[in-house]
Each structure stands twice: as structure tokens, then as C-alpha cells.
Amino acid sequence: MNKQSIEMLLNDCDSDETTRQARAILDLVDAGVYEAAPKIMRLLKSPDAAIRFTAAGALGYLGSEEVETVGPALMNLLEDKEEIVRSEAVEALGDLNYIPAVEAIEYLLRKDPSALVRASAAETLGYLGEAKSIEPLELSLLDSREDEAVRCYAANAIGLLGTSQLLPKLENSLKSELPLSVKAELFGATYWLGAPENLAKLVDLLAKADEDFADRILTILTDLKEREPAPNLIKDAPDLEKMLGEIGLRFPLLLHHAESILAQ
């Protein structure tokens, strides 16, 4: 993108028309215009929730060169009245790996009234990599009143943050009455932490899954396969290759997802 086009987009950010503002923000992200971060940061105070949401998401990408100023500005949105804005601010802070936000995000995980925000908080804590977040994540995981999606993200995050020392506690959790989606995430988490037998249990769930649940399990397998160092899923669960083939036949819409795991 040439200099003149960038200037036009930056000017559109100052427009009174929210449609032009939103389009300009997205175009600046697509073009990777990192110098637009200060201009977009001003829009975090927009009276329009959609603009605040869009600006927060954009800064998760374009703010990487100015984290020390962008991070605090995004944290101001953690108290926004709109749940979609709070959720997007949490995820942007995770994209920026803004560690000073950990304590505030832990608070949202346990106290925010929105399940959407709590789910974003659980997911982001896993990415931020602070082991001290395991305790609030465990509380969310084991809270039977908590939203199922939040518990799933909490299980996945614990797998990212924990060590093999957590396995006895997590194995004990698997014995309790958990939603199948949460069990699936825990099988993935415990497999990653050093319980290879739990991958076979995840594959057993896949064999009995309906289309929606099968898609969720394929996402867990994809996530595991993309981690470093990459585990040998076929070696640890010999039936996986056969099961992925059967899933593609049972659910044609999932064929590409299943094949992509095999290809990796």
C-alpha cells in the first residue's frame, strides 16, 4: 500500500462516520500498517461499541511495536460496559503477550458476569504463560455452575501452563461428573502433560461423537499437533488414523479437518 493510501485510511479513522472508521481500521490491519497504532488507540474511547471492539482487535496485531502504551490503553477496556468489547480487549492483550494484565484477567475469569468474557479470559491466561494462573483456572474448571465453554477453555489453559505434577489432580477431576466437552479438553490437557493413555480415551470419544462434538475433538487434536515439540499422535493412539478416516466418511463436512490432521 502506498503512502497516499495509508494517509487516506488514517484520515478516515478521524471521520465522524463509524462505517468509514471501521473499514479504515480493518484495511490498516490487512496492510500491516503498524504506525497506525496511535491513531487507532484513540478510537478505544469511541462512543460506538463496534468501533471500540474493532479498534481493540486491531491493536492486538498492530500494537506489537508499542506494547508499553497500547497495553495500558487496552486494559482500560476491561471495565467497558459492553461484553464484546471486554472480551476483545482480553484477547488483544493476549495477542500482545501483555503480562501486566494477568492479574486483571484472572479477576475477570472469576468475577465478570459475562460467560463470553470469562471464556476469553480463560483462553488468554493459557497463552500468557503465567503458572500462577493455574489456581483460578482450576476453580473455574471445577465449578459445576460455570458455563461449559469457560470450563473447556480453563482445562486447555491448565494443560498449557501446568506440569506433570498436576496429573494426579487432573486425573481425579476426570473421575467426577463432567460434561463430555470438558472431559475431552481434559484428556487433551493430561495427554500433553504426560499421560499418553488419555489420547486413546479422546479417540474413543471421537468414535461415539455426533458431528458437532466430533468437530470439537478434531480441534483439540489439531491444537495438540501444532504445539512444539509436536507429539506423535499416531504412535500414541494407533486407532487415530482409522478413526479420522471414518469421521470423514460419517461427516463429509469434517473431511478436510480430519485429513489436515493426518497430513500434518
C-alpha positions as CSV (number, residue, x, y, z in Angstrom):
1,M,0.0,0.0,0.0
2,N,1.4,3.4,-1.0
3,K,1.9,6.4,1.3
4,Q,-1.1,8.3,-0.1
5,S,-3.5,5.3,0.5
6,I,-2.2,5.0,4.1
7,E,-2.8,8.7,4.7
8,M,-6.4,8.4,3.4
9,L,-7.0,5.5,5.8
10,L,-5.5,7.3,8.7
11,N,-7.7,10.3,7.9
12,D,-10.8,8.0,7.7
13,C,-10.0,7.0,11.3
14,D,-10.8,10.6,12.3
15,S,-14.0,10.6,10.4
16,D,-17.4,11.1,12.1
17,E,-18.8,8.2,10.1
18,T,-18.3,4.9,12.0
19,T,-18.6,2.9,8.8
20,R,-15.6,4.7,7.4
21,Q,-13.7,4.3,10.6
22,A,-14.4,0.6,10.8
23,R,-13.4,0.0,7.2
24,A,-10.2,2.0,7.7
25,I,-9.2,0.1,10.8
26,L,-9.6,-3.3,9.0
27,D,-7.8,-2.1,5.9
28,L,-4.9,-0.9,8.1
29,V,-4.7,-4.3,9.7
30,D,-4.8,-6.1,6.4
31,A,-1.9,-3.9,5.1
32,G,0.1,-4.3,8.3
33,V,0.4,-0.6,9.0
34,Y,2.0,-0.7,12.4
35,E,2.5,3.0,12.6
36,A,-1.3,3.4,12.7
37,A,-1.5,2.1,16.3
38,P,-1.5,5.6,17.9
39,K,-4.3,6.7,15.7
40,I,-6.4,3.5,16.3
41,M,-5.7,3.8,20.0
42,R,-7.7,7.0,20.2
43,L,-10.7,5.0,18.9
44,L,-10.7,2.9,22.0
45,K,-12.7,5.8,23.6
46,S,-15.3,5.9,20.8
47,P,-18.9,6.2,21.9
48,D,-19.7,3.4,19.4
49,A,-19.1,-0.1,20.9
50,A,-18.5,-1.6,17.5
51,I,-15.6,0.8,16.9
52,R,-14.1,0.1,20.3
53,F,-14.4,-3.6,19.6
54,T,-12.8,-3.3,16.1
55,A,-10.0,-1.0,17.4
56,A,-9.2,-3.3,20.3
57,G,-8.9,-6.3,17.9
58,A,-6.7,-4.3,15.5
59,L,-4.3,-3.3,18.3
60,G,-3.8,-6.9,19.2
61,Y,-1.9,-7.0,15.9
62,L,-0.7,-3.5,15.2
63,G,0.2,-2.7,18.7
64,S,3.1,-5.1,18.9
65,E,5.7,-2.4,18.4
66,E,4.2,-0.1,21.1
67,V,3.1,-2.6,23.7
68,E,4.0,-0.3,26.7
69,T,1.5,2.3,25.6
70,V,-1.1,0.0,23.9
71,G,-1.3,-2.5,26.7
72,P,-2.5,0.0,29.4
73,A,-4.9,1.6,26.9
74,L,-6.5,-1.9,26.3
75,M,-6.7,-2.6,30.0
76,N,-9.0,0.4,30.3
77,L,-11.5,-1.5,28.2
78,L,-11.6,-4.4,30.7
79,E,-14.3,-2.4,32.5
80,D,-16.2,-1.5,29.4
81,K,-20.0,-1.8,29.7
82,E,-20.2,-4.0,26.6
83,E,-19.2,-7.6,26.9
84,I,-18.0,-7.9,23.3
85,V,-15.6,-5.0,24.0
86,R,-14.3,-6.5,27.2
87,S,-13.8,-9.9,25.5
88,E,-11.9,-8.4,22.6
89,A,-9.7,-6.4,24.8
90,V,-8.8,-9.5,26.8
91,E,-7.9,-11.4,23.6
92,A,-5.9,-8.4,22.3
93,L,-3.9,-8.3,25.5
94,G,-3.1,-12.0,25.0
95,D,-2.1,-11.4,21.4
96,L,0.4,-8.7,22.7
97,N,1.6,-11.1,25.4
98,Y,1.0,-8.2,27.9
99,I,2.0,-9.9,31.2
100,P,0.9,-6.9,33.4
101,A,-2.7,-7.7,32.5
102,V,-2.6,-11.2,34.0
103,E,-4.0,-10.3,37.4
104,A,-6.8,-8.2,35.9
105,I,-7.7,-11.0,33.5
106,E,-7.7,-13.6,36.4
107,Y,-10.2,-11.3,38.1
108,L,-12.4,-11.3,35.1
109,L,-12.3,-15.1,34.9
110,R,-13.8,-15.4,38.3
111,K,-16.0,-12.3,38.5
112,D,-17.1,-11.0,35.2
113,P,-20.9,-11.5,34.7
114,S,-20.4,-12.5,31.0
115,A,-19.6,-16.1,30.1
116,L,-18.1,-14.7,26.8
117,V,-15.6,-12.6,28.8
118,R,-14.8,-15.4,31.2
119,A,-14.2,-17.8,28.3
120,S,-11.9,-15.2,26.7
121,A,-10.1,-14.8,30.0
122,A,-9.5,-18.5,30.5
123,E,-8.2,-18.9,26.9
124,T,-5.9,-15.8,27.2
125,L,-4.4,-16.9,30.5
126,G,-3.2,-20.1,28.8
127,Y,-1.5,-18.1,26.2
128,L,0.1,-15.6,28.6
129,G,2.0,-18.5,30.2
130,E,2.0,-17.5,33.9
131,A,1.9,-20.6,36.1
132,K,0.2,-18.6,38.9
133,S,-2.9,-18.5,36.8
134,I,-3.5,-22.3,37.3
135,E,-5.3,-21.8,40.6
136,P,-8.1,-19.5,39.3
137,L,-8.3,-21.7,36.2
138,E,-8.8,-24.8,38.4
139,L,-11.6,-23.0,40.3
140,S,-13.4,-22.3,37.0
141,L,-12.8,-25.9,35.7
142,L,-14.3,-27.5,38.8
143,D,-17.2,-25.1,39.3
144,S,-20.2,-27.1,38.2
145,R,-22.2,-23.8,37.9
146,E,-19.8,-22.3,35.4
147,D,-20.5,-22.1,31.7
148,E,-19.4,-25.2,29.8
149,A,-17.3,-23.2,27.3
150,V,-15.4,-21.5,30.2
151,R,-14.6,-24.8,31.8
152,C,-13.3,-26.1,28.4
153,Y,-11.0,-23.2,27.9
154,A,-9.9,-23.5,31.5
155,A,-9.0,-27.1,31.0
156,N,-7.0,-26.3,27.9
157,A,-5.2,-23.5,29.6
158,I,-4.2,-25.7,32.5
159,G,-2.7,-28.1,30.1
160,L,-0.6,-25.2,28.6
161,L,0.5,-23.9,32.0
162,G,0.9,-27.0,34.1
163,T,3.5,-29.7,34.6
164,S,3.3,-33.5,35.1
165,Q,2.9,-32.8,38.8
166,L,-0.7,-31.7,38.1
167,L,-1.6,-35.1,36.6
168,P,-2.9,-36.8,39.8
169,K,-5.2,-33.8,40.5
170,L,-6.5,-33.7,36.9
171,E,-6.9,-37.4,36.7
172,N,-9.0,-37.2,39.9
173,S,-11.1,-34.5,38.2
174,L,-11.8,-36.8,35.3
175,K,-13.5,-39.2,37.7
176,S,-16.2,-36.6,38.6
177,E,-19.3,-35.9,36.6
178,L,-18.1,-33.6,33.9
179,P,-19.7,-32.6,30.6
180,L,-18.2,-34.6,27.8
181,S,-16.8,-31.5,26.2
182,V,-14.9,-30.7,29.3
183,K,-13.7,-34.3,29.6
184,A,-12.4,-34.1,26.1
185,E,-10.4,-31.0,26.8
186,L,-9.0,-32.6,30.0
187,F,-8.0,-35.7,28.0
188,G,-6.1,-33.4,25.7
189,A,-4.5,-31.5,28.6
190,T,-3.4,-34.5,30.5
191,Y,-2.1,-36.2,27.4
192,W,0.1,-33.1,26.8
193,L,1.3,-33.1,30.4
194,G,2.5,-36.7,30.2
195,A,-0.4,-39.2,30.2
196,P,-0.2,-40.8,26.7
197,E,-3.0,-43.3,27.5
198,N,-5.5,-40.4,27.6
199,L,-5.1,-39.7,23.9
200,A,-6.7,-43.1,23.3
201,K,-9.6,-42.1,25.5
202,L,-10.1,-38.9,23.5
203,V,-10.2,-41.1,20.3
204,D,-12.8,-43.3,22.0
205,L,-14.9,-40.2,22.5
206,L,-14.4,-39.3,18.8
207,A,-15.8,-42.7,17.8
208,K,-19.1,-42.0,19.5
209,A,-19.4,-38.3,18.8
210,D,-22.1,-36.5,16.8
211,E,-20.9,-34.0,14.2
212,D,-20.6,-31.0,16.5
213,F,-18.7,-32.9,19.2
214,A,-16.5,-34.6,16.6
215,D,-15.6,-31.1,15.2
216,R,-14.6,-30.0,18.8
217,I,-12.4,-33.1,19.3
218,L,-10.7,-32.5,15.9
219,T,-10.0,-29.0,17.0
220,I,-8.3,-30.4,20.2
221,L,-6.2,-32.8,18.1
222,T,-5.2,-30.0,15.7
223,D,-4.2,-27.9,18.7
224,L,-2.0,-30.7,20.1
225,K,-0.4,-31.4,16.7
226,E,0.6,-27.8,16.2
227,R,2.4,-27.5,19.5
228,E,6.2,-27.7,19.8
229,P,7.7,-30.2,20.1
230,A,5.0,-31.9,18.1
231,P,3.7,-35.1,19.6
232,N,3.4,-38.3,17.6
233,L,-0.4,-38.7,17.8
234,I,-0.5,-41.8,15.6
235,K,2.1,-43.5,17.7
236,D,0.4,-42.7,20.9
237,A,-3.1,-43.6,19.7
238,P,-2.8,-46.3,16.9
239,D,-6.5,-46.2,16.2
240,L,-6.4,-42.5,15.4
241,E,-5.7,-42.8,11.7
242,K,-8.5,-45.3,11.2
243,M,-10.9,-43.1,13.2
244,L,-10.1,-40.0,11.3
245,G,-10.8,-41.8,8.1
246,E,-14.2,-42.9,9.4
247,I,-15.0,-39.4,10.7
248,G,-14.5,-38.1,7.1
249,L,-16.9,-40.7,5.8
250,R,-19.5,-40.2,8.5
251,F,-19.4,-36.4,8.4
252,P,-18.4,-35.1,4.9
253,L,-18.2,-31.5,6.2
254,L,-15.4,-32.6,8.6
255,L,-13.4,-34.5,5.9
256,H,-11.0,-31.7,5.3
257,H,-10.4,-31.1,9.0
258,A,-9.7,-34.8,9.6
259,E,-7.4,-35.0,6.5
260,S,-5.5,-32.0,7.6
261,I,-4.6,-33.7,10.9
262,L,-3.4,-36.8,9.0
263,A,-1.4,-34.6,6.6
264,Q,0.4,-32.9,9.4
